[in-house]
């Protein structure tokens, strides 16, 4: 698993502040933000913790609900769910968790490749 030096939090504080004070985001907005986040992640601009934090916020806090996202875009729902747990598998040592972390990264790359324009 690669380690990134930038947390990303300092780069996005103003965006997070705006989102937290607004109405729930649409699935289209969540998808757009998530794809930008994945782009930054795969270009090593943000680390695993920032990916997990913002994905979790998009999935649980800035949307109507995870079930609403799942009903509108099951692939986005799955990718957000995976990204929101990524450090759990990275931090928990052991072959099984390492393989799951690598699988999550591959699944996120696949989602990103299929959806990023």
Secondary structure as the mmCIF struct_conf table of DSSP 4:
data_model
#
loop_
_struct_conf.conf_type_id
_struct_conf.id
_struct_conf.beg_label_comp_id
_struct_conf.beg_label_asym_id
_struct_conf.beg_label_seq_id
_struct_conf.end_label_comp_id
_struct_conf.end_label_asym_id
_struct_conf.end_label_seq_id
BEND BEND1 UNK A 5 UNK A 5
BEND BEND2 UNK A 8 UNK A 8
HELX_RH_AL_P HELX_RH_AL_P1 UNK A 9 UNK A 20
TURN_TY1_P TURN_TY1_P1 UNK A 21 UNK A 21
BEND BEND3 UNK A 22 UNK A 23
HELX_LH_PP_P HELX_LH_PP_P1 UNK A 24 UNK A 26
HELX_RH_AL_P HELX_RH_AL_P2 UNK A 27 UNK A 42
TURN_TY1_P TURN_TY1_P2 UNK A 43 UNK A 44
BEND BEND4 UNK A 45 UNK A 46
HELX_RH_AL_P HELX_RH_AL_P3 UNK A 48 UNK A 56
HELX_RH_PI_P HELX_RH_PI_P1 UNK A 57 UNK A 61
BEND BEND5 UNK A 62 UNK A 64
HELX_RH_AL_P HELX_RH_AL_P4 UNK A 66 UNK A 72
HELX_RH_AL_P HELX_RH_AL_P5 UNK A 74 UNK A 83
TURN_TY1_P TURN_TY1_P3 UNK A 84 UNK A 85
HELX_RH_AL_P HELX_RH_AL_P6 UNK A 86 UNK A 91
BEND BEND6 UNK A 92 UNK A 92
BEND BEND7 UNK A 94 UNK A 94
HELX_RH_AL_P HELX_RH_AL_P7 UNK A 95 UNK A 115
#
